[in-house]
Structure formats: structure tokens, C-alpha cells
Amino acid sequence: MRTIIIVLSLISFLVLSAFGQKTLPEPITLLNHEQKEVTFPLEKPTVFFFITTYT
């Protein structure tokens, strides 16, 4: 039963990802830890991650 759920989840993920956008309409702009804007390029793949802290 667990295998069937995993397989159905993977198939649904592939079907849903096929309908997604290939590119973003505008660049992604985020704030870094120094409150400066950082823009990610759209021409090539970019990996970014967040480290969040709660005070």
C-alpha cells in the first residue's frame, strides 16, 4: 500500500510539473542579512537557500 502511494505521488508530481512555467517573467530579488537587495539571474540555473533565525 505504501509503495502505491509513493508511485502515485511521483506520477502526480511529474504531471503537475509538466504544466509549470519554463522561465520566470522577471528576476528574483531578495534581501540578504545586511538588508541589501540581491537579484538572481534568469539566464542560467541558480541555487539559493535561506537560513532563518527567530529572535
N, C-alpha and C positions, 0 to 999 in steps of 0.2 A: 504493500500500500504506500509506503514511504517513497519507494522508487517511482511509482506512478506520479505522485505529487511533484517530485523533483523534475521528472521529464516534462510534465505539463507546464511547470513554471518556466523551464528553459525554452520550450516552444513558444509560450506566450511572450516571453521576453524578446525572442527573435522576431516575432511577428510585429510587436509594438515598436521595436527599434527600426524596422523597415519603413515605417511611416514617419519617422522623425526628420528634422531638418538636416541637411548636409553641412551647411555653414551657418554661422550666426550673422544676423543683419548688421551688427555693429560690434566694435571691440568691447571686451570686458574691462571695466575699470573698478578697482578695489582700493581700499585704504590699507596701508601697511601699519606696523606697530608704532611708527613715528607720525601717523596721521598724514602721510604723503600719498598722493594718488599713484597707483601703479596700473598701467594698461598692458594687457596681454595681446600679443599679435594674433591675427587670424590666418596668416599665410601658412604657418606650419603648426603642427601639434604642440601643445604646451601642457605640462603637468604642473599643477599648483596644489598646495594643501594649506589647511588652516590649523593653527594652534590657538585654542580659545582658553581664556582664563576668566575666572569669576572672582570678583572682589567684593 
